[in-house]
Amino acid sequence: MKINIFKYIFFIILIFMIGIGIYILYKDEKKQNNKIENDEVEVNIINQLNIGVINFDTINPILSYNRDIQYIDKLIFNSLINITYDFKTENSLAKEFSKINPTTYIVKLKEDIYWHDGTKFTAKDVIFTIQNLKNDNIKSIYKENVKNIQEAKQIDDYTIKIILTEEVPFFEYMMCIPILASHGYDEETLNYKTTVPIGTGKYKIMEIKDDTIKIEKADFKSEAKILKINIIIKKSAKDLYTALIKNEIDFMITDNIKYEEYIGKMGYNVNNSINRNFEYLVLNNKRKILSDKKVRKAISYAIDRQNINYEIYKNKYNICDFPLDYGSYLFKVEDIFEYNINKSKSILIEDGWLYENNVWKKENNILALDLIVNQENENRMIVGEKIKKQLNEIGVIINIVKVDNNRYNNYIKNKNYDMILTGGIISNSPNLETYFGENNISNFYSKEIMSILKETNNIEDKEILKEKYLIMQQIYKEEVPFISLYFNSIFVLTNVDLKGDLSHNWYNLYYNIDNWYKSENKIK
């Protein structure tokens, strides 16, 4: 019996010793592996970024019509007012931006700003930029921003008075114009007179060649890790995609939802955001059937926007519920028109419509509507057919009227339609007069919304403004004057080695460039 006890003790001690041995060997092996990894792999931080562009015209921010360059110019040139990530306004070159009366603003400028050549920034530069934009000889995307400026008058070196021809809702949003140095550009052409164009932004232009523009960080007190940026100019989108795959560029943008057909699905990163093209279905509120908001609401619930997005846009568009549903701080995120066939039918029944022989009837009316579609717009033609099919499935008869561009514009001008598919580029500002104001193409009138639109011109408190806009959204949900469909997308394609916060919006791609960096692993 004692011999068996000693045997058990011996085996326990042996197992314990084996366990200790295995643990020591494992720990030693782990140390060796870590040593090998540390010896063989080195993380290398690269402070240079290559951005690819096509269709280059000019780096001049006032004269360029190139979207890619307009984004890059935000790194080089500052504006009086900047637009934040959630579409608020904030001062940039302006220190104060005050509304004195409906048509008069006083702008006080920051006094510690210098141009890249060391010259001090003053009111003279702002006056120079505005006056030249109003010059008939200058063609610029920013002419619309200054069209209502009657006079820009210099009060002193750092104070400007701006007088408008009429009240402009959210005029401060119009002042996101890049400001040019008065001493650096020709007054007649706005071509630069210096070796390279100068700005006041965080990066400055160093060299301009036919295929490359080099810029460098201007303020070396900042913590930005990207010190140098090469703007690589390519001849075509195909060349740009090829350059990304070959790691010749680190960053490019596109709104082409078929980009994967060119570069596949691997070997790069994608960051997308909502773009500026807003598509919606107009309902003529003055037509007999559509004057009933319950019919409008029933139609909204019967349209499957998710299916349209999937079938036509491969889920790469952004279903939206309101013209401000692009990230604006004034929009409250909620599902306004979720797809619900049963709810659609229930609303019609409650409204007195009777479903017979696959159609809806009420008194002597049949629920049948014409849908105007521009036959020169291929995507809208396909969307129109999808909407027709979806509404037909619940008994709403839709007749698509295909028209050329001229007839389409006449339909909109004369508002001679039941429904029409349309869209456009939304403004920098949150002004909603296009959709709810006088002469809107839905022929919709709300006394309360009209009152709010007038009030918003003079509300500076952002929280009060949000409350007013929430009321408008609630009225929109109840009245359904038109049906919001979707925004298109902007895609930022980047090298996998580019790190940091790449979030952006359609106004600015480079909000967070200060924390971007490139890293690559090198074998020793």
C-alpha positions as CSV (number, residue, x, y, z in Angstrom):
1,M,0.0,0.0,0.0
2,K,2.9,2.4,0.9
3,I,4.6,1.5,-2.4
4,N,1.5,2.6,-4.3
5,I,1.4,6.0,-2.4
6,F,5.1,6.7,-3.3
7,K,4.3,5.8,-6.9
8,Y,1.5,8.3,-7.1
9,I,3.7,11.0,-5.4
10,F,6.5,10.3,-7.9
11,F,4.1,10.6,-10.9
12,I,2.6,13.8,-9.6
13,I,6.1,15.4,-9.1
14,L,7.2,14.1,-12.6
15,I,4.1,15.7,-14.3
16,F,4.7,18.9,-12.4
17,M,8.3,19.0,-13.6
18,I,7.3,18.3,-17.2
19,G,4.8,21.1,-17.0
20,I,7.4,23.6,-15.8
21,G,9.7,22.5,-18.5
22,I,7.1,23.0,-21.2
23,Y,6.3,26.5,-19.8
24,I,9.9,27.5,-19.8
25,L,10.4,26.3,-23.4
26,Y,7.2,28.1,-24.6
27,K,8.3,31.4,-22.9
28,D,11.8,31.2,-24.4
29,E,10.4,30.4,-27.9
30,K,8.0,33.4,-27.6
31,K,11.0,35.7,-26.7
32,Q,12.9,34.4,-29.7
33,N,10.0,35.0,-32.0
34,N,9.5,38.5,-30.7
35,K,13.3,39.1,-31.1
36,I,13.0,37.9,-34.7
37,E,10.0,40.1,-35.4
38,N,11.8,43.1,-33.9
39,D,14.9,42.3,-35.8
40,E,13.2,41.7,-39.2
41,V,10.3,44.2,-39.4
42,E,10.6,47.9,-39.1
43,V,7.6,50.3,-39.2
44,N,8.6,53.3,-41.4
45,I,6.6,56.5,-41.1
46,I,6.4,58.4,-44.5
47,N,5.7,62.1,-44.4
48,Q,4.9,62.4,-48.1
49,L,1.5,62.0,-49.8
50,N,0.7,61.5,-53.5
51,I,-2.7,62.7,-54.6
52,G,-4.0,61.8,-58.1
53,V,-6.1,64.1,-60.3
54,I,-7.4,64.2,-63.9
55,N,-8.6,67.0,-66.1
56,F,-6.3,69.6,-64.5
57,D,-7.0,73.1,-65.6
58,T,-5.4,75.5,-63.1
59,I,-4.4,75.5,-59.4
60,N,-6.0,79.0,-59.1
61,P,-9.0,78.4,-56.8
62,I,-11.1,81.1,-58.3
63,L,-10.5,80.0,-61.9
64,S,-10.4,76.2,-61.6
65,Y,-13.5,74.2,-62.6
66,N,-11.8,70.9,-61.5
67,R,-13.5,69.3,-58.5
68,D,-10.3,67.5,-57.4
69,I,-8.3,70.8,-57.5
70,Q,-11.1,72.7,-55.7
71,Y,-10.7,70.2,-52.8
72,I,-6.9,70.5,-52.8
73,D,-7.1,74.3,-52.9
74,K,-8.7,74.2,-49.5
75,L,-5.3,73.1,-48.1
76,I,-3.6,76.1,-49.8
77,F,-6.2,79.0,-49.7
78,N,-8.4,80.1,-46.8
79,S,-11.8,81.7,-46.9
80,L,-13.5,84.3,-44.7
81,I,-15.9,81.5,-43.5
82,N,-15.4,77.8,-43.3
83,I,-18.0,75.1,-43.3
84,T,-17.6,72.4,-40.6
85,Y,-18.0,68.6,-40.9
86,D,-21.7,68.9,-39.8
87,F,-22.3,71.9,-42.0
88,K,-22.2,74.7,-39.5
89,T,-20.3,77.9,-40.3
90,E,-17.1,78.9,-38.5
91,N,-14.7,81.8,-38.9
92,S,-11.6,81.3,-40.9
93,L,-9.9,84.5,-42.0
94,A,-12.8,86.4,-40.5
95,K,-12.7,87.2,-36.7
96,E,-16.3,88.4,-36.6
97,F,-19.1,88.2,-39.2
98,S,-22.0,90.4,-38.1
99,K,-25.4,91.1,-39.7
100,I,-26.3,94.7,-39.1
101,N,-29.6,94.7,-41.0
102,P,-31.1,92.4,-43.7
103,T,-28.7,93.7,-46.4
104,T,-25.7,94.9,-44.5
105,Y,-22.8,92.9,-42.9
106,I,-19.7,94.0,-41.0
107,V,-16.7,91.7,-41.3
108,K,-13.7,92.0,-38.9
109,L,-10.6,90.2,-40.1
110,K,-8.0,88.3,-38.1
111,E,-4.9,90.5,-37.7
112,D,-2.2,87.8,-37.4
113,I,-2.5,86.2,-40.8
114,Y,0.3,86.2,-43.4
115,W,0.5,85.1,-47.0
116,H,3.0,82.4,-47.9
117,D,5.5,85.0,-49.1
118,G,5.5,86.7,-45.7
119,T,3.2,89.6,-46.7
120,K,0.4,90.5,-44.2
121,F,-3.2,89.7,-45.0
122,T,-5.5,92.7,-45.0
123,A,-9.0,93.8,-46.0
124,K,-7.5,94.9,-49.4
125,D,-7.1,91.2,-50.3
126,V,-10.8,90.5,-49.6
127,I,-12.0,93.5,-51.6
128,F,-9.7,92.5,-54.5
129,T,-11.1,89.0,-54.6
130,I,-14.8,90.0,-54.4
131,Q,-14.4,92.8,-57.0
132,N,-12.7,90.6,-59.5
133,L,-15.3,87.8,-59.1
134,K,-17.9,90.4,-60.1
135,N,-15.8,91.3,-63.1
136,D,-17.7,90.1,-66.3
137,N,-14.4,89.0,-67.8
138,I,-13.7,86.4,-65.0
139,K,-15.4,83.0,-65.3
140,S,-15.6,81.3,-61.9
141,I,-17.8,78.8,-60.0
142,Y,-17.8,81.4,-57.2
143,K,-19.6,84.1,-59.2
144,E,-22.9,82.9,-57.8
145,N,-21.6,83.6,-54.3
146,V,-21.1,87.3,-54.9
147,K,-24.0,88.1,-57.4
148,N,-26.0,89.8,-54.7
149,I,-23.1,91.9,-53.3
150,Q,-23.8,95.5,-54.3
151,E,-20.7,96.9,-52.6
152,A,-17.7,95.6,-50.6
153,K,-16.2,98.6,-48.8
154,Q,-13.0,98.7,-46.8
155,I,-13.5,100.5,-43.5
156,D,-9.9,100.0,-42.3
157,D,-7.1,97.5,-42.8
158,Y,-9.1,94.8,-40.9
159,T,-12.8,95.8,-41.3
160,I,-15.1,95.4,-44.3
161,K,-18.7,96.4,-44.9
162,I,-20.7,94.3,-47.3
163,I,-23.9,95.7,-48.8
164,L,-26.3,93.4,-50.6
165,T,-28.9,94.2,-53.3
166,E,-31.4,92.1,-51.4
167,E,-31.6,89.9,-48.3
168,V,-29.9,86.6,-48.9
169,P,-30.8,83.7,-46.6
170,F,-27.7,82.3,-44.8
171,F,-25.4,84.7,-46.6
172,E,-22.5,83.8,-44.4
173,Y,-22.4,80.4,-46.3
174,M,-21.7,82.3,-49.5
175,M,-18.5,83.6,-48.0
176,C,-16.6,80.3,-48.3
177,I,-14.8,81.9,-51.2
178,P,-11.0,81.3,-51.3
179,I,-9.3,84.7,-50.9
180,L,-6.5,85.7,-53.2
181,A,-3.5,88.0,-52.4
182,S,-4.1,91.4,-54.0
183,H,-0.3,91.8,-54.7
184,G,0.0,88.3,-56.2
185,Y,-2.5,88.3,-59.1
186,D,-3.2,90.3,-62.2
187,E,-6.3,92.4,-61.8
188,E,-7.6,91.7,-65.3
189,T,-7.1,88.0,-65.6
190,L,-6.5,86.8,-62.0
191,N,-3.4,84.9,-63.2
192,Y,-0.7,84.8,-60.6
193,K,2.3,87.3,-60.9
194,T,4.5,85.5,-58.4
195,T,6.7,82.4,-59.1
196,V,3.9,80.2,-57.8
197,P,0.4,81.1,-56.4
198,I,0.4,82.1,-52.8
199,G,-2.3,81.5,-50.2
200,T,-2.7,81.6,-46.4
201,G,-3.5,77.8,-45.9
202,K,-1.7,75.1,-44.0
203,Y,0.2,74.1,-47.2
204,K,2.0,76.2,-49.8
205,I,2.8,75.6,-53.4
206,M,6.5,74.9,-54.1
207,E,6.6,74.0,-57.7
208,I,4.3,73.5,-60.7
209,K,5.2,71.1,-63.6
210,D,3.2,69.6,-66.4
211,D,2.5,66.4,-64.6
212,T,3.1,67.3,-60.9
213,I,2.4,70.1,-58.5
214,K,4.4,70.0,-55.2
215,I,3.1,71.6,-52.0
216,E,4.6,71.6,-48.5
217,K,3.4,72.2,-45.0
218,A,3.5,76.0,-44.4
219,D,3.2,76.0,-40.7
220,F,5.8,73.8,-39.1
221,K,4.5,74.6,-35.6
222,S,1.5,72.3,-36.4
223,E,1.6,68.6,-35.6
224,A,0.7,67.5,-39.1
225,K,2.7,64.4,-40.1
226,I,2.3,64.9,-43.8
227,L,5.0,67.4,-44.7
228,K,4.9,67.2,-48.5
229,I,2.1,66.5,-51.0
230,N,2.6,65.7,-54.7
231,I,-0.4,66.3,-56.9
232,I,0.1,63.8,-59.6
233,I,-1.7,64.8,-62.9
234,K,-3.1,61.9,-65.0
235,K,-4.7,62.1,-68.4
236,S,-7.7,59.8,-67.8
237,A,-9.6,58.0,-65.0
238,K,-8.2,54.7,-66.2
239,D,-4.6,56.1,-65.7
240,L,-5.7,57.2,-62.2
241,Y,-7.0,53.8,-61.3
242,T,-3.8,52.1,-62.6
243,A,-1.7,54.5,-60.6
244,L,-3.5,53.6,-57.4
245,I,-3.1,49.9,-57.9
246,K,0.6,50.4,-58.7
247,N,1.0,52.5,-55.5
248,E,2.1,55.5,-57.6
249,I,-0.6,57.5,-55.8
250,D,-2.1,57.2,-52.3
251,F,-5.3,59.1,-52.7
252,M,-8.0,59.7,-55.4
253,I,-11.7,60.5,-55.5
254,T,-14.5,59.4,-57.8
255,D,-18.3,59.4,-58.0
256,N,-18.3,56.4,-60.4
257,I,-20.2,53.6,-58.6
258,K,-18.5,51.1,-61.0
259,Y,-14.9,51.8,-59.8
260,E,-14.5,48.1,-58.8
261,E,-14.7,47.1,-62.5
262,Y,-11.4,49.0,-63.0
263,I,-9.5,48.0,-59.8
264,G,-11.3,45.0,-58.3
265,K,-12.3,44.9,-54.6
266,M,-8.9,44.4,-52.9
267,G,-5.6,46.2,-52.4
268,Y,-7.0,49.6,-51.4
269,N,-9.3,51.2,-48.9
270,V,-12.6,53.0,-49.5
271,N,-14.1,55.8,-47.6
272,N,-17.4,57.2,-49.0
273,S,-19.7,60.0,-48.1
274,I,-22.9,61.6,-49.4
275,N,-22.4,63.8,-52.4
276,R,-24.4,66.9,-53.5
277,N,-26.8,65.5,-56.2
278,F,-30.3,65.2,-54.6
279,E,-32.9,63.2,-56.5
280,Y,-36.6,63.4,-55.7
281,L,-40.1,62.7,-57.0
282,V,-42.2,65.9,-57.3
283,L,-45.9,65.5,-56.6
284,N,-48.1,68.4,-58.0
285,N,-50.1,69.4,-54.9
286,K,-52.6,71.4,-57.1
287,R,-53.7,68.4,-59.1
288,K,-57.1,67.1,-57.9
289,I,-56.0,63.6,-56.8
290,L,-52.6,64.7,-55.4
291,S,-54.1,67.6,-53.5
292,D,-55.1,65.0,-51.0
293,K,-52.1,64.5,-48.6
294,K,-53.3,61.0,-47.8
295,V,-52.8,59.9,-51.4
296,R,-49.4,61.5,-51.4
297,K,-48.5,59.7,-48.2
298,A,-49.8,56.4,-49.5
299,I,-47.6,56.8,-52.6
300,S,-44.6,57.5,-50.5
301,Y,-45.0,54.3,-48.5
302,A,-45.4,52.2,-51.7
303,I,-42.0,53.2,-53.2
304,D,-39.2,50.8,-52.2
305,R,-36.2,53.1,-52.4
306,Q,-33.9,50.4,-51.0
307,N,-34.8,48.2,-53.9
308,I,-34.2,51.0,-56.4
309,N,-30.8,51.7,-54.8
310,Y,-29.8,48.0,-54.9
311,E,-31.1,47.3,-58.5
312,I,-29.8,50.5,-60.1
313,Y,-27.0,51.8,-58.0
314,K,-25.7,48.6,-56.3
315,N,-26.4,50.1,-52.9
316,K,-23.8,52.8,-53.5
317,Y,-26.2,55.7,-53.3
318,N,-27.6,57.1,-50.1
319,I,-31.4,56.8,-49.4
320,C,-32.5,60.1,-47.9
321,D,-35.6,61.4,-46.1
322,F,-35.2,65.2,-46.6
323,P,-33.1,67.7,-48.6
324,L,-30.9,68.2,-45.5
325,D,-30.2,64.5,-45.0
326,Y,-26.6,64.8,-46.0
327,G,-25.0,65.3,-42.5
328,S,-26.4,68.8,-41.7
329,Y,-26.7,69.5,-38.0
330,L,-30.2,70.9,-38.8
331,F,-31.6,67.5,-39.8
332,K,-32.9,65.0,-37.2
333,V,-32.2,61.5,-38.3
334,E,-35.3,59.4,-38.5
335,D,-37.1,57.2,-41.0
336,I,-39.8,59.4,-42.6
337,F,-40.9,57.1,-45.4
338,E,-40.2,53.5,-44.7
339,Y,-41.4,51.1,-47.3
340,N,-44.7,49.6,-46.2
341,I,-47.3,48.3,-48.7
342,N,-49.8,47.4,-46.0
343,K,-49.6,50.9,-44.6
344,S,-50.0,52.4,-48.0
345,K,-53.2,50.4,-48.7
346,S,-54.6,51.1,-45.2
347,I,-54.2,54.9,-45.8
348,L,-56.1,54.7,-49.0
349,I,-58.9,52.6,-47.5
350,E,-59.2,55.1,-44.6
351,D,-59.4,57.9,-47.1
352,G,-62.4,56.4,-48.8
353,W,-60.8,54.6,-51.7
354,L,-62.2,51.2,-52.8
355,Y,-59.9,48.6,-54.4
356,E,-61.7,46.9,-57.3
357,N,-60.3,44.9,-60.2
358,N,-56.7,45.8,-59.3
359,V,-57.4,49.6,-59.3
360,W,-58.4,52.2,-56.6
361,K,-61.6,54.1,-57.1
362,K,-63.2,56.9,-55.2
363,E,-66.5,58.5,-56.3
364,N,-65.9,58.8,-60.1
365,N,-62.1,59.0,-59.9
366,I,-59.5,56.3,-60.6
367,L,-56.1,56.5,-58.9
368,A,-54.1,57.0,-62.2
369,L,-51.3,59.5,-62.6
370,D,-48.8,60.6,-65.3
371,L,-45.1,60.5,-64.5
372,I,-42.9,62.8,-66.6
373,V,-39.4,61.5,-67.1
374,N,-36.5,63.0,-69.1
375,Q,-35.7,60.3,-71.7
376,E,-32.2,61.8,-72.1
377,N,-31.4,60.8,-68.5
378,E,-30.8,57.1,-68.6
379,N,-30.8,56.5,-64.8
380,R,-34.0,58.5,-64.3
381,M,-35.7,56.5,-67.1
382,I,-34.8,53.2,-65.2
383,V,-36.0,54.7,-61.9
384,G,-39.2,55.8,-63.4
385,E,-39.9,52.3,-64.7
386,K,-39.2,50.9,-61.2
387,I,-41.5,53.4,-59.5
388,K,-44.2,52.6,-62.1
389,K,-43.9,48.8,-61.4
390,Q,-43.9,49.3,-57.6
391,L,-47.0,51.5,-57.7
392,N,-48.8,49.3,-60.2
393,E,-48.4,46.4,-57.8
394,I,-50.6,48.1,-55.2
395,G,-53.1,49.3,-57.8
396,V,-51.9,52.8,-58.5
397,I,-51.9,53.2,-62.3
398,I,-48.8,55.1,-63.6
399,N,-48.3,56.2,-67.1
400,I,-44.8,57.2,-67.9
401,V,-44.5,60.2,-70.3
402,K,-41.0,60.2,-71.9
403,V,-39.9,63.6,-73.1
404,D,-36.7,65.2,-74.5
405,N,-34.8,67.8,-72.5
406,N,-36.5,70.9,-73.9
407,R,-40.0,69.5,-73.2
408,Y,-38.9,68.3,-69.8
409,N,-37.7,71.9,-68.9
410,N,-41.0,73.3,-70.2
411,Y,-43.0,70.9,-68.0
412,I,-41.1,72.1,-64.9
413,K,-41.4,75.8,-66.0
414,N,-45.1,75.5,-66.5
415,K,-45.7,72.9,-63.7
416,N,-47.9,71.0,-66.1
417,Y,-47.6,67.5,-64.6
418,D,-49.0,65.1,-62.0
419,M,-45.5,63.8,-61.0
420,I,-42.0,64.4,-62.4
421,L,-38.6,62.9,-61.5
422,T,-36.1,65.6,-61.0
423,G,-33.0,66.6,-58.9
424,G,-30.2,69.0,-58.6
425,I,-27.1,70.0,-56.8
426,I,-27.9,71.2,-53.3
427,S,-26.6,74.5,-52.0
428,N,-23.8,75.1,-49.5
429,S,-26.3,76.7,-47.2
430,P,-29.3,75.0,-45.5
431,N,-31.8,77.3,-47.3
432,L,-34.9,75.3,-48.2
433,E,-36.8,77.9,-50.3
434,T,-36.2,75.8,-53.4
435,Y,-38.4,73.1,-52.0
436,F,-40.9,75.0,-49.7
437,G,-40.7,78.6,-50.7
438,E,-42.8,80.6,-53.2
439,N,-43.1,79.1,-56.6
440,N,-41.7,75.7,-55.6
441,I,-42.2,73.1,-58.2
442,S,-44.5,70.9,-56.0
443,N,-47.0,73.8,-55.9
444,F,-47.0,73.2,-52.1
445,Y,-48.0,75.9,-49.6
446,S,-47.7,75.9,-45.9
447,K,-48.3,79.1,-44.0
448,E,-46.2,77.8,-41.1
449,I,-43.2,76.9,-43.2
450,M,-43.3,80.2,-45.0
451,S,-43.2,81.9,-41.7
452,I,-40.3,79.8,-40.5
453,L,-38.4,80.5,-43.7
454,K,-38.6,84.2,-43.1
455,E,-37.6,83.8,-39.4
456,T,-34.5,81.7,-40.2
457,N,-32.9,84.6,-41.9
458,N,-32.4,86.4,-38.6
459,I,-31.9,83.5,-36.2
460,E,-28.2,83.2,-35.1
461,D,-28.8,80.7,-32.2
462,K,-28.1,77.3,-33.7
463,E,-30.3,75.5,-31.1
464,I,-33.3,77.7,-31.9
465,L,-32.6,77.1,-35.6
466,K,-32.6,73.4,-35.1
467,E,-36.0,73.6,-33.4
468,K,-37.4,75.6,-36.4
469,Y,-36.0,73.1,-38.9
470,L,-37.4,70.2,-36.9
471,I,-40.9,71.7,-37.2
472,M,-40.4,71.9,-41.0
473,Q,-39.4,68.3,-41.1
474,Q,-42.5,67.3,-39.2
475,I,-44.7,69.2,-41.5
476,Y,-42.9,67.6,-44.5
477,K,-43.6,64.2,-43.0
478,E,-47.2,64.9,-42.5
479,E,-47.9,66.7,-45.8
480,V,-45.5,64.9,-48.2
481,P,-45.3,67.6,-50.8
482,F,-42.6,65.6,-52.6
483,I,-40.7,62.3,-52.0
484,S,-37.0,62.4,-51.3
485,L,-35.2,59.5,-53.0
486,Y,-31.4,59.6,-52.6
487,F,-28.1,61.4,-52.8
488,N,-25.3,60.1,-54.9
489,S,-21.9,59.3,-53.3
490,I,-18.3,60.4,-53.4
491,F,-15.7,57.7,-53.0
492,V,-12.2,58.3,-51.6
493,L,-9.9,55.5,-52.7
494,T,-6.7,55.2,-50.8
495,N,-3.5,53.2,-50.4
496,V,-3.8,50.7,-47.5
497,D,-0.7,52.3,-46.0
498,L,-2.5,55.7,-45.5
499,K,-3.7,55.9,-41.9
500,G,-5.7,58.3,-39.8
501,D,-9.2,59.8,-39.7
502,L,-10.2,60.0,-43.4
503,S,-13.9,61.0,-42.7
504,H,-15.1,63.8,-44.9
505,N,-18.1,65.4,-46.6
506,W,-18.7,66.9,-50.1
507,Y,-17.5,70.3,-49.0
508,N,-14.0,69.2,-47.8
509,L,-12.1,66.0,-48.0
510,Y,-9.2,67.1,-45.8
511,Y,-10.7,68.0,-42.5
512,N,-8.5,65.7,-40.5
513,I,-5.3,65.7,-42.6
514,D,-3.3,66.8,-39.6
515,N,-3.6,63.2,-38.2
516,W,-3.0,61.4,-41.4
517,Y,0.2,59.5,-41.9
518,K,1.7,56.8,-44.1
519,S,3.3,53.7,-42.7
520,E,5.0,50.8,-44.3
521,N,6.7,47.7,-42.9
522,K,10.2,47.1,-44.0
523,I,12.2,43.8,-43.6
524,K,15.7,44.5,-42.3
